[in-house]
Amino acid sequence: MKKHNFNAGPCILPDVALENTAKAVVDLDGTGLSVLTISHRSKEFDAIIEETKALWRELLNIPENYHILFLGGGASLQFCMVPYNLLQKKAAYLDTGTWASKAIKEAKLFGEVEVVASSSDKNYSYIPKGFNIPTDADYFHITTNNTIYGTEIKEDIDCPVTLVADMSSDIMSRPVDIKKYGLIYGGAQKNVGPAGVTFVIIREDILGKVERQIPTMLNYKTHIDKGSMFNTPPCGAIYTMRETLKWLKGIGGVEKINELNKKKAELLYNAIDNSKMFVGTAEKDSRSIMNVCFVMKPDYKEKEAEFLEFAKNAGMVGIKGHRSVGGFRASIYNALPIESVQALVDCMKEFEKQNA
Amino acid sequence: MKKHNFNAGPCILPDVALENTAKAVVDLDGTGLSVLTISHRSKEFDAIIEETKALWRELLNIPENYHILFLGGGASLQFCMVPYNLLQKKAAYLDTGTWASKAIKEAKLFGEVEVVASSSDKNYSYIPKGFNIPTDADYFHITTNNTIYGTEIKEDIDCPVTLVADMSSDIMSRPVDIKKYGLIYGGAQKNVGPAGVTFVIIREDILGKVERQIPTMLNYKTHIDKGSMFNTPPCGAIYTMRETLKWLKGIGGVEKINELNKKKAELLYNAIDNSKMFVGTAEKDSRSIMNVCFVMKPDYKEKEAEFLEFAKNAGMVGIKGHRSVGGFRASIYNALPIESVQALVDCMKEFEKQNA
């Protein structure tokens, strides 16, 4: 049976990226070596990492004064690297959920943190509006997409101080005005590759303003100076990232994928909004086009486990909601075809027909 | 032409590990999903990571009071994680080369560092002996194998304080008396897998003795408490690690591989010692069985580039020495068959016949 992969991350990747990775694991472009066994200092790997950077630059229109880094440790390590490198006195954070809260917790180890707004009062079901960003903050940190709650900041905000964004779960889903940001980071394992590599897009002039000593590996300058090759990078994950970005470029880039993503989201949100049984958890104007969270209406609450089983039997994978929200979550990242969304919608309608 | 992969890392891995990885990248055990696209919280991935830990425990006979962690960031990140977690007042380090020096540099950010001995006087061509480990040190740090210089501490030393070892390049090459160590770490990309995953073997009671606050991701306790699943682990790299360890178990484990490694090293060192043209750079009693470093004797120095080309044409990959030593380095890790060592020896003899 065909599987429809709605996993929240690691998640679906383009078939061609997986097929090409599998080939390169056995033999990289006829070299007689594997992408996992060539030297990271070889000309072959150098070409891979340079092309990957070039694809980032082209797809997101990243200006020349920004560096693109590929690191290890996940976005969670960035939660402490950001304040280690940038927080001298005070940082401002927007609290939009679990991941934002984790970032805030780390920042507090390094200085004063002002949380400008939080949606914790309604279980993070919306993106706060009308907050003031203190102009004396070293930076302002946002989490653009909140995987667990299905909310998203879908526009590039104007910010009077350095804007830092965790874009783990919506990077490459839409065009981004990079110039508005000082630093963008994220784990690759949603739209840009497999788990094991972290991307950082950084404007170098935001660095050098803190007085503390920074351990070498936690210092962005280290990785900028060495082009992400200070130590051995996660070569295999970078290869799959390149293949994923080549696929994205091939289908038309971020403008095109944004159209497709909007269509997929619309299809699913419409089905939810027109359902007797299901209801969305995020406020409409805060809805994510990457993670669609919904639950059963009160009258059908006891049917949740049954629907999960029903959907599983129809090939749906990964639609159980995070325990913080409950119900269901369909992650509809770049590589998920609209046919999979349609299959889920059909499955929801069929279940409703049988049970409502 | 068959390639003989003498890369220093990333390096040769068992063919079966690569083949199985390639299959799992396309379809993991008939799940219809890829090892790169299943959830790290799925029962399938849970089984993979648990089996990987069990293989570590079995192969190295790791006692129950030690945890086995799989992290990101490389051994270089451990250079700061070790002192962050363990250095309250003073740490002792043995300086055996570039990597040891890098570890020392990071430790100095956290407290007093006593370098008990160094072989920098002879370009790190030997392992210092007869040094005193201060009993008031929080720990003593060693680098068991020095990839660049071809030296190795081949026995588990007795240590009056917590012993911490970077075993990046000789882990699993020989039996280790784990009980003598408080913490062992390393990048996987030599004997145990591809780049992108870092192993840590740690006895929990060495923790909790420093007063500083430790960022969450840099705190070993975080990863112990969550079984390396605090955040998304490098799933693909862990899969290849499991396949590599299964291969090692299949051929007879670390005792068997140690025999084979010794034979490979003996074959190559004998060829060097019996050569008119080549000479080893490491002192004999300090020689590594993983990285064999050698140069041309003074009379033939100008032939080095020519030999590199000659060897390359015979299928030898990665035998150029590190710039710190020059000449040649053959990395003969676990997965390298003795046939490749024989091919290199034949190549050296042929070159000598033609040129000496």
Interface residues (C-beta under 8 A of the other chain):
Chain A: M1 K2 K3 N5 N7 A8 G9 P10 C11 I12 L13 L18 E19 T21 A22 K23 V25 V26 T31 G32 L33 S34 L36 T37 I38 S39 H40 L71 G72 G73 G74 A75 S76 L77 F79 C80 Y84 K102 K105 E106 L109 G187 Q189 P194 A195 G196 V197 T198 Q213 P215 T216 M217 L218 F230 N231 T232 P233 P234 C235 G236 A237 T240 V317 G318
Chain B: M1 K2 K3 N5 N7 A8 G9 P10 C11 I12 L13 L18 E19 T21 A22 K23 V25 V26 T31 G32 L33 S34 L36 T37 I38 S39 H40 L71 G72 G73 G74 A75 S76 L77 F79 C80 Y84 K102 K105 E106 L109 G187 Q189 P194 A195 G196 V197 T198 Q213 P215 T216 M217 L218 F230 N231 T232 P233 P234 C235 G236 A237 T240 V317 G318
